[in-house]
Amino acid sequence: MAEKEGSESEENSTKTPPLFNFERVSDSLVARWTDPRNGNTDESGRLEAMHRYLQQDYAGQEGSSTSQYLRHLRNEQNRLAARLEDQNAPDRERKANTDRLETVTALIEYIGADRLDPRINMGIIANENRRQKREADSQARTMAVRDQKASHQEAEAVRRAIEGESAEVLEDRELIKQVVDQAGVIIHTSLPTEEHPKGTGGFVDRVAERKTKLSNRVAGEPRSIIGTLSSILSSRGDVKADRFLADRGITEMLYLKPRTESVMEEREEEKREGIFGQRKTVVKKMVRVGERPALMKEVVDGGNDEPAYSLYFTTATNNVGSDQPKFDYRDYSGRSGQVFSAEIILPKKLAEQVVDRARQDRQFIHNLIDRLATDNVGISQKNWESAVDVQGRPAPLRPHFEEWDQSVESTGGLPKSYIVKHEEIAEAYSQGTVMFDERFVCEYKNGERKS
């Protein structure tokens, strides 16, 4: 009997650990992420990010046991934490690493709890994630104050700014996520061959193929984003929006306009034929008798019943010959005069939130454009941020937002945007008397609205 027990003990000690149950954890995340009770909350966003990371990461870790995979995740967690200690890293890289670290940490907690208890209580994990985030925020604040070389008062101001930022950053992240998930997007810019929908290179409209898709009818509409924006600066039709604004030191423009559908009615018309019009025939034809608000479900595949609004955006840097600072924006061929414009179709309430936020914080719209260009339109991260032209010079597709703002500030000026909702100019627009209005010029200092 003792010999048998010893044999069983030896067999158990060499037994291969069970493999990580990828499918069960993945399905569990999907079930919780899509649970209607989570709605459009931070919790839902975290679960979605965890699922997306797991899908990508586990492809290179197949065959791992649960312990091995957790060890792999902890190594990645330590690596990201070490990279965050680099104070000289670009803000965008630090933000990406912070988001990734939060996701990896949450996934470790999720898998660890799942291994111990299949009935996993997400409330406990959510609280633990929040606790860890508070600790991370506290560490970041401590480092910022410690490293600040200015006076005590300046250090205190930095600390307060950091403390007040976290809730705002989370709100912005959630708002951007909603836009990315619901928007129909078209961009107009000069694209290199590999990004051009026809594979030729040059200026073109590119319709988003990822996330939400526009209906075929709307995707094929003839459009001129610059022309649309020009029409609200002068009804005389004698301005070109990007040049007009750049000459006034304004480098960006946003215009929010409701989308409409024509109301058609069948009418009968009498038509005379023959040499002397002696033969009469009655023909039926559809006649436009008015218009109505377009609904998101008519414009975007999977859209809801809310009115659809188009948010037009363009850079305005074509100011050759003006006395404003010059902005160098070149395309893949090395030609100056590159422009980036977009039409972003959203539900009315969400679109208005975006405009209101952009009026207060210039960086918000830059972050949103970054996400839409790569996540929705599908431009590669490399071409968006670090492409070079045919002569090997830097020529990223991403507008040089920060560079242009610094150029304006170096001359004692303030970065400016022209931001207007159609309702604010509707009467003048209907009467054909709309014109440039200083009320809609937003000036920013340190990224925040000054006037």
N, C-alpha and C positions, 0 to 999 in steps of 0.2 A: 504493500500500500504506500509506504513512504517512497519506494522507487517510482511508483506511478505519479505521485504528487510532484516529485522532483522533475520528472519528465515533462509534466504539464507546465511547470514553472519555467523550464528552459525554453519550451516552445513559445510561451507568451512573451518572453523577454526578447525573442528574435522576430516577433510578428511585425510586419510592415505597418506603419501608422496609416490610418484611413486617409484617403485623398480629400482635399478641400472640396466641399460640395458647392461648386460654383453655381450650378443651376438653381439650387434651393435659395442661396443668398440673393442671386440675381432676381429670381421671381418674387422673393419677399420684398426687395426694394421697390420693384415695379408696383406691386400690390399696394404698398404704403404710399408711394409717390402719387399714384393715380386715385387714391382714396378721396372721394369728394369732400370728406370732412377736413382734409388738409387744405383744400382750395388752393388759392394762389399765394401761399404763405412762404415765409422763410424756410419752414420745415420742408415743404414740398420742394423748394429749390435745392436744399441740401441733399435730399434723397435723390433727386434727379442727377445732381452733380456726382454723387457717390456711385450711382448706377453707371453713368457714362464713363467714369474713371475705371471702374471694375471691368467693364467690357473691353476697354482698350488695354489695360495693364495686364489682365490675366492671360491674354493671348501669348505672352512671353513667359508665363509661369505655369503652364499646364503640367499636370502630374505632380504638383506640390501637395504636401500634406497641409492641414490647417496651420500647424505650428510653423512650417517652413514659409508659408505664404505670409503669415503674420510677421515673421522675422524680416522678410523682404520689405513689407510695408513700413516697419519700424526703421529699417535702414534708410528708406526714402524719406521718412519723416525727419530723421537726423540730418540728412543731406540738405533738405530744404531749410531747416532751422539754421544750419550753418551759413547758407547763402543769404539769409535775411540779415545776418550780422554785418554784411558788407554795406556800409553806409553810402558808398559811392555808386552803388548800382542804380540804373535809371528807375524812375518812379514806376514806369509801366512794368518793368521786370519784377520789381519788389511786390507790386500788387498781384501779378500773376503767381508769384511764389507763395504769397500769403494765402490766396484763394486755394491753391493746390495743397498747401500744408493743412488748411482747415478740412479739406475734403479727405485727405489721407488719414488725419487724426480721427475724424468721424467714422471712417470705414473700419479702422482698427477697433474702435469701441464697438461698432455694430457686429463685426465678425466675432470678436471676443465674447460678447454677450450671447450671440447666437449659438456659439459652440457650447456654452454652459447651459443655456436654457432656450429651447426651440420656441417658447412662447414669448420671446423677447419683448420687453416693455420699452417702446420708443420714447416714452415720456422721460424715463430715467436717462437714456442716452442723450436726449435733447438737452436735459438739464446739465449733464456732464459736459456736453459740447459748449454750452453757454458759459459754464464755469471756466473751462479751459480758455475760451475766448477772452473772458474778463481778465484772466491771468496774463494772457499774451498782450492784451491792450495795456495792462498795468506795466508790464515789462517795457513795452515800447515807449510809454510815457516817461518812465524812469530814465531810459537811455537818452531820450530827447532832451530832458532837462539836464542830465549829467553832461552831455556833449555840447550843450549850448554855451558858447564862449562869450556871449554878451552879458549885460548886467542881469541882476536878479529879477528886475521887473520884466525884462524881455523874455527871460526863461519862463517866468510865470505866465506870460502871455502865450508862449508857445504851448505850454502844458494845457492851458485852458482851451486853446484852439484844437489841440489833439483830442481832448476829452469831448468837446462839442462836435467833433467831426464824425465820430463813429456811427451815430444814429443816422446822420445825413447820408453818409456813404452807403449804409445798408439800404436806405430808402431809394437812393439813386440806382443801386444795383438791382433792386426789385423792379423799379420802373423800367429800366433798360431791358430786363428779362421779359417783361410783359410785351414791350415793343417788338423785341426779336421774335417772340413766339406768335405774334398776331399780325405783323406788318406785311403788306405787299410792297416790294421795293424795286425801283428802277433807277439805275445810275447812268449818267452821261459823262464820259471822260475819254481821253485818248489812251487806248489799251495796247499793250504789246501783243504780238501774234499769239502767244500761248494763252492769253486771257481773253482775246477777241472772240465773240461768238461765231464769226465767220472765218476765223483763222487768218485774217489779213493784216490786222494792226491798224490803228488810227482811231478817230473819234467815232463813237457808236453808243447807242442805248443798250445797256445790258440788263436783262430782267432777272430777278432773283429766281434761282432754281431750287434752293434749299428752304427748309422750314415751310413757311406758308407760301403758296403759289398764287399768282394772279390768274383770274379766269382768262381763257384764250382771247376773248374779245378785248378785254382791257389791256392785256399784254401786247396786243397788236395795234393799239391805238397810235395814230401819229401824234407826236408830242414835241414840244420845244420848251424845256424847263426855263432856259434863259429868256425865251420870248414871253412866257407867262409872267415871270418876275418883272420883265421890262414894262409890261402893261400896267403894273400898279405903281410905277414910278412916274410915268407920264402918259396920259391918254393921247398925246399928240403922236405917239409912236416914233419919236425922234431920239430915243435913248437906247443904249444897250446895257442891260443891268450890270454886268460885271465891271465894265469900264466906268459907267456912271458912278457907281458906289466907290470903286477904288480911287477915283479922283477926289473923293471926299474923305479919304482915309478909312473907309469902311471895308473890312476884309471878308465879311460873311453876311448872308441874308437868309432869313426864314420867313416863309409866308404860308399861313394856314387857310385853306379854302375848302368849303363843302363840295363834295362831288354831286352831280345831278344826273338824272336820266330824263330823256325826252319823253313827253306824253304824246302818243300818236293816236290819231283818230281816222277811221276810214270815211272818206268823202266821195260823193259821186260828182263827176264833172261831165258837162256836155261837150262833145267834140264834133266839129263839122269837118266833113271830108268831101272830096270831089272837086271838080274844076271851079265851081262857083259856091262850094260849101253847101250843096243841096242835101247831102246825106248826113244825117245826124246819128251819132252814136254816144252812148253813155259809158264812161269808163270809171272804174273805181281806183282810187289811189290813197295812200296813207299820207296824212298831213300832220305836221307837228303843231300841236295846239297849246303847248306849255311845257313845264318841267316839274320834276318832283325830286326830293332827296334820294340819292342812291343808297342802298343798304350794303353793309359789308358782305353779306352772303351773295350779292349780285356781282361783287367786284373781286373778292378773294375766296378761293376754294376753302370751304369749311368755315366761312365767316358767319357772324351772328346777325341779328335783326337791327343792330344799331346803325344810325346814319354813318356813312363813310366820309372821311375827310382826307384831303391830300395835303401833306406837309412838304413844301418845296424848300430845298436847301441849295445854296451855291456858294462857292468861294468867289471873291471879287478882288483879284490881284492884277488885272490887266490895266495898269496905270502908266504905261509908257508915255512920257511927255508931260506928266503932271508933276507938281512940286511935292508930292507925298513920297515917303520912303519906297524904294523899288523892291518888288518881291520876285524872286527868281523861282519859277515853278515850271520845270521842263518835263517833257514826256519821254518815252522810251527812245525816241529818235534823236534826242538832244535839243529839240526845238523848244524855245520859250513860249509862253502863252498857254500852257496847260491849264485846264479848268476841271473842277470836280463839282458835279451837280447831282442831286438826287430828288426823286419823288417818293415819299413814304406814305403809304395809304394805311390809315388807322381808324378804329372806332372813334367817334367824336370825343367822348369823355377822355380817353387815353391821349388823343392828339392834343387836346387843350392842356392836359397836365404836362406834356413834353414842352410845349411852348412856354408855359408859365415857369417851368424849371430852367429852361434855356435863358430866359430873361434875367434870372437871378444868378446863374452860374455858367460862365462861358465854357468851362471844362466839360460840363455835362454833355453838351451836344457833340463835342469832339469824341468823348468816350462812346457815345451812341453810334456815331458814324463809323468808328473803328469796328464795333461789333457787327453792324449791319453789312459792311463791306466784306468782311471775312466769313461771318456765320451765315448770312442770308444770301448774299450775292455769290459768294464762293471764291472770291479773289484769294490767291495763296498768301499766306503770311509773309513769305519772302518777298513777293512782288509788291505787297502793300507797304512794307516797312523798309526794305533794303535793296530794291531793284537798282540796276545801273543802266545807263543809256548805251548806245552803240559805241561810244567812245570811252566807256568804262567809268564815267562820272556818276555819282549818286543821283538816282532819279526815281525815288519811291513814288508809288501811286498815291500814297497817303499825303493829303495836303500838309504843308509845313506850318501847322497851326502855331506851335510854340516859337518857331524861328521868326515868323511874321510879327507875332505879338512883341517879341523882344526888340525887333527892328523899330517898331512904332515907339516903344517905351524909351529906346536909346536916344530918340530925338525930343524927348519930353512930352510925347503924346500919350494917349490912352487907347488900347485896343477897342474897336467898335464893331457892333453888329446892328443890322437893320432887321427888326423882328415885328411882324404885323399879322393880325388876324383879319380875315376878310370882313367880319362883322364891324370892325372898326373903321372901315372905309367903304362899306357897302353902298351907302347913299351916293357918294361921289363917284363910285365905280359905275353905278347904274345910269348916272347922268353924264358919264364920259368926261368928268372933270377931275379925276384922281391925279394926284401928283406927289412927289417926294415930300415927306412930312418929318420934320425934326423930332416930333414927339416919339417916333418909333426907333430912334437911334439909341442904342444901349451902350454906355461906356462902362468899362470894367477896370478895376484896379486889383491886382493880385488875383485875378480870375473872378472876383465878385462884383456885382452890379454897383456902380457908383452913381449913375444918373439914368 
